[in-house]
Amino acid sequence: MYFESHAHYDDKQFDKDREALLTCLPTYGIDVVINSGSDLKSSYIGKELAEQYDYIYFAAGIHPHELYDISDAVLEEIRQLTMHKKCVAIGEVGLDYHYDTFSKETQKYWFEKQLEIAKLFHTPVIIHSREAAQDCFDIICKSGVNKGVIHCYSGSPEMAEEYIKMGFYIGMGGVLTFPNAKKLVEVAKKIPLERILIETDCPYLAPVPYRGKRNDSRNLEFVVKKLAEIKGLSPSEVANITLKNGENLFFL
């Protein structure tokens, strides 16, 4: 029933109960989980989880805040991971200008390099874009990559429409339920449901009424309910359409 397009079950916040949680998620209607990598270690853990649980798939990539040890050798490992039968995307990759962890030029360089891998293997990308909307959009346009999801979307409705024209989906999670999420609600109103993916980004960004607590895929129901309210549909219709969207993007 639910397609979780972005989770981080490799995160240490799940160390105490990971196995119990992942074993029970299908009983809550979680049909698919994409575990998104943020560095090489988390990408490998995602691979291990995908091999252990039928409903879990993984993405491999280096997040713009995790470029400490990146090199051509690391990118070669990402390429090798991409060939795994349960690797469905390069991600999460992109730009994040909120902190000055790495320079803009450094981020852009390694973002472009990872997009080259996606283009080579015709693999979808999971994009992280924070306070870097135009640069991120321009680099993706230049790369020629035309399938993926803009995770945790925070841009304008107009840019969302441009991404959709390129072939991308828009990822929406718990932020949609926040009282101050007016811009994201406008995006949800303006773009077709057929181009929206649901996500939790767990263990982060739990929706209302669990905001501030550890998030997990069981909370997708609150994202679905909010989307249903915005779109004037039933929650089951939203769940089914976004499930099909995820399957279409990730070839499942």
Secondary structure, DSSP 8 states (H G I E B T S, - for coil): -EEEEEE-TTSGGGTTTHHHHHHHGGGGTEEEEEEE-SSHHHHHHHHHHHHH-TTEEEEE---TT--TT--HHHHHHHHHHHTSTTEEEEEEEEEE-SS-SS-HHHHHHHHHHHHHHHHHHT--EEEEEES-HHHHHHHHHHHT---EEEET--S-HHHHHHHHHHTEEEEE-GGGGSTT-HHHHHHHHHS-GGGEEE---BTS---TTSTTS---GGGHHHHHHHHHHHHT--HHHHHHHHHHHHHHHHT-
